[in-house]
Amino acid sequence: MAYSWTFTFLCGLLAAKLVGATLSPPVVLSLSAEVIKQMLTQKLKNHDVTDTLQKLPLLSALEESSGGISGNLVKSILKQILWLKVTSASIPQLQVQPLADSRQLMVKAPLEIVAGFNTPLFKTMVELHLEVEAQAIIHVETSEKDHAHLALSECSNTNGSLRISLVHKLSFLLNCLADKVISLLTPALPKLVKSELCPVLKAAFENMRGELLNLTKVPMSLNSEHLKLDFISPVIDHSVVHLILGARLFNSEGKVTKLFSVAGDSLNLPTLNQTPFRLTVRRDVVVTIIAALLHSGKLTVQLDYVLPEVARQLRSSIKVIDETAAKQLGPTQIVKILSQTAPVLILDQGNAKVAQLIVLEIFANDKDSRPLFTLGIEASSDLQFHTENNLLVLSFNEIRADRIHLMNSDIGVFKPKLLNNITTEILTSILLPNENGKLRSGIPVSMVKDLGFKSFSLSLTKEALVVTPASS
């Protein structure tokens, strides 16, 4: 009973260090407008937007457009054209920029088209240079079931962006005919943008949106457990798209053992500070990841066999307290190290420390069912982060016994401070390499590569671990 009460008391002491403000979202993936532009540009290429532009049905569009010209005159113009088609087309530079309300993004796709037509009157092909800009708006849309998602709407041509001109000046008659064709194309081209290009832009956007969601769905393997991120909602803030994510930890049986969701109505969203993207992981999520990697449990070591020098030091330390107890330590003496609570992560700008509650039991031999004594140890370690390919790897560079409490004893009451040195030695020799071995498996951060970046760097704030692209 005393053991249980004392351990609960120690847990309370350590848990008190967790008090403090936290970011509302458990995880936030923040993407700049530049990243959105690059992804959307690639999706347009995947949909072969150039091929769509080169197949624009210009002649059919002329037949459907009067442009203020009488029907008979239109027919007479069309009779003089053998064929009219696009000879080259491109989208020089897609643009994604915030609108004035800072809650929407404007997508602009400037089109550069060269079209040619031929007439039976002349052998020379007449070339026209067509410039027009398609635009659409990225915004957050909420469905009937209150599911918020990114959407693309209001796709059309930009007012005032349409320009059609002759590539080369020709004879007077050809120039006159070209002017008439241009007058027909002027109302027809915006309609073609809406009917032919906008569906491709919409499809490319939907593919990009699906890819972003897939980035967040890849589970992170944490030894026998795994962490899965859950998309909650998007937020557009000026030129940044934030994907708000929850998280769930699953055990080896597939059961949810820890659930993280957004708390509160207001979101404390990170800023990008000129970086293309930023993955912000809240402190308590990082704590859960560390705990999952460490696998809390009991570590049993036959000390004299594995670490004879440490066994000798332990015997000498106990002799100072009780000579009889020291003589009881035989060649099969056992050390058991138990960690039952999740570690506590203390973050500061650029630094991280992990505090753990550890129970240390010393048995005189491997036959005893009761320990000579049990110590409750408040230990701490400096936590190091580094990257290996797409892995975030953690390690403790040392472990310190900050406070030692006597939890129970069969050799009478004594001051546990007398065992401070040997306790630190046992933790350093046994627990530290064991925990670093478990942490060595690392945390996969596959979305960095999926976003097109080769490597990433890490930084710490008081509330979160931050992943950003590594500077080249």
Secondary structure, DSSP 8 states (H G I E B T S, - for coil): -HHHHHHHHHHHHHHGGG-S---SSSEEEEEEHHHHHHHHHHHHHHTTHHHHHHT--HHHHHHH--TT--HHHHHHHHHT-SEEEEEEEE----EEEE-TTSS-EEEEEEEEEEEEEEETTEEEEEEEEEEEEEEEEEEEEE-TT--EEEEEEEEEE-TT--EEEESS---HHHHHHHHHHHHHHHHHHHHHIIIIIHHHHHHHHHHHHHHHHHHHHS-EEETTEEEEEEEEEEEEETTEEEEEEEEEEE-TTS-EEEEE---SSS------TT-SEEEEEEHHHHHHHHHHHH---EEEEEHHHH-HHHHHHHHHHHHHH-HHHHHH--TT-EEEEE--S--EEEEETTEEEEEEEEEEEEESSTT-SS-SEEEEEEEEEEEEEEEETTEEEEEES--EEEEEEEEEESS----GGGGHHHHHHHIIIIIHHHHHHHHTT-EE-HHHHHTT-S-EEEEE-SSEEEEEE---
